[in-house]
């Protein structure tokens, strides 16, 4: 196989499956695809219901993706919250799934780089700094 084709095949096989780790402010956030949206919703359902037969749906209100992290804002009936997920081994894994606002400090405690935290929060709501309680 020619070198150009092997690179193309490799790029096609990795497209949409992995993302590079963000290291600077010059990297752009990745808009969530329908596939990622469905996978994130499925991961949240599994995390929330742990195999119950007929789970009530969780409504994804917003999703922000940057590097290998996603931040989802959800509602479930009258409850709302956020979840932090990480792309790992070909699927989204839930790191945190809690009612309420997670915020910069909580995301940083999970090891998310600050530049990625800021990007995720900015995508969810540009006014995010006003919600922070220090």
N, C-alpha and C positions, 0 to 999 in steps of 0.2 A: 504494500500500500504506500502511495506517495506520502511524503511528509505533510503536505497541505491537507490531504484528505484525513489523515489520522488526527490532526489538530481539530478539523471540523467535526469529525465524529465524536471526539472527546468533548468538545464544546457543546454539541447537541445533546450528548448523554448527560451532561451536568446541568444543562439549562433548566432553571426552575427548581433544581434539587438542592443546590448549595449556594451559599453566598459567601463572599470573602469577608474576613473580619475587618471592620472599619477601624482605621488608625488615625484619621485626621478629619478636619472639618470640610475637606474638599470632596469627600465621598458623598454621594447623593443617597437619600433614603429610597427604598424600593417600594413602589406602590403595591398593595396587596392584590394578587390575582384571585380570580374566583376559586381556583384550586386551593390556594393557601387559605382563603377565607373558609372554605368547607373543611379543610384539614384542621384549622384552628378551632372551629366550632365543634368538630368531632372530639378533639383532644379535651376541650372544656367539658363536654358532656360526659366523657369517660371519667374525668377527674372529679366531677361533681356527683355523679350518680353511682359509681362503682358497681355497675352491673344490675341496677334495678330494672325491672321489666319494662315499665312504661314511663320514661322520664319526661317531665315537663320541659318544653323547649327553652333554651337560653337564647335570648336575642342579642346578637352582636351589634352594638351600636356603632363602634369605630374600631378600626385596626390600624396600627402603625407598625411598620417593619423597617428595621435598619440592621444591616449586617446579619448576624445569626439570631437576632432577637425580635420578638413581636410583643406589642403591648395592645391588649384588647380591652375595650370598655363594653360591659354587658349589662343587660337587665334580665331579671327573672321575676315576673310578677311585679311587685312593688319594691323589690330589692334591686340594687345596682352595685356594681363593683368593677374591679379591674383584674386582669390576669397577665402575668409575664410568662412568656413562652420562649423556648430556645430550640432552634433547628438542630437536631442531633440524630445521627445515624438514619437519615432519610425520613424523619417525621418530626412534628412539633411536640415537644415535651413541656408540660406545665411546671413552672418553677414556683409560682405564687398564684393563688386564686382566692381573692378575698373581697368582701364587701368594702365599698368606699374607695377613696383615692389612694393610690400607692405612693406616688411622689418620688422625688429625686433620691432622698436618703434611703428609702426602702429598696429602690432599684439598685443603688450602689452597694448596699449590703449583700445583694445577690451576686456581686462581681461584675455587673454590667459597667463597661467603661463610661465615664461621665459624658463624653461627647455623644455616645449612643443614647444614653438616658435622656439627654437634652433634646436630641432629635426625635425620639419616641414621644416624649411629652409635648413637644412643639407640634407634632403632627396631630395629636389628640386635641390639644387646645393651646393656641398661642398665648393665652393668659395664664398658663400653668404656674408661673412663679407666684402669682397672687394666692394660690391655694396652699402653698407650702407653709408649714408650721415648724419653726425651728426651735 
